[in-house]
Amino acid sequence: MTRPVQPRLPVTAWTLAVLRRCYRGEKPEHVLERAARMLATADGHLHPDGRIKTGASGRPAGRPS
């Protein structure tokens, strides 16, 4: 059985510079995952236990017109 292919996201030169200068010794994918989790938490998309909110309790994906 093969593992599912993980998507590779493009990283800007600025992001790469921050990762190299500020997070030496850490794997970039771990730093970016932490950043995404913090952003999703701050934006109200996650429950306190880390589960993604869905339905009426979650925030809408887009802005209403």
N, C-alpha and C positions, 0 to 999 in steps of 0.2 A: 504494500500500500504506500502511495506517495503522499507527502505532505502537501497541503494546499499552498499555492504560490502566494506569498505576501506581496502586496503592492509596494512599489518603491515610489516615494514621493520626492519630487524635485525640491531641493533646498537652495535658497538664494545665497549669494555670496555673503551677505550681512549675517544671515542665520548661521552659516558655517563658521564665520569669524567669531560669533558669540559662543558657539559650541566649543571651538578650539581654545579660546582665551579664558572663558569663564568656567568651563566644565571639564577641565583636563582630567584624564584618567577615567572618565565616565563614558559609557557607550552612548553615542548620539541618539540611538533609538530609545534608550531608557529616559534620557533627558526630555526628548520630545513627547514621550508618552506621559510623563509627569506634567509637562506643560499643558497638554491637551486635557488631562484630567482636572487640573486646577482651573482652566478656562471653562470647561463644561460645568464644574461645580459652581463657579462664580456666576455663570449665566443662568443657573437654575435648571440645568438639564439632567442633573444626577440626584438620586436619593442620597441621604446621608451615608448609606452603606455602599455607595458606588454604583448601584444599578441605574441604568438609563431610564428616565421617566418616559412614559407613554400615555396616550389618552388625554383625558381632561386635566389630569394633574401635571402633565408635562407642558413645556412651553411650545408654542407653534413653531414649525420649521421656517415659515416665512412670515412676513409682515402682512397684515390685512390691507387691502386697498382702500 
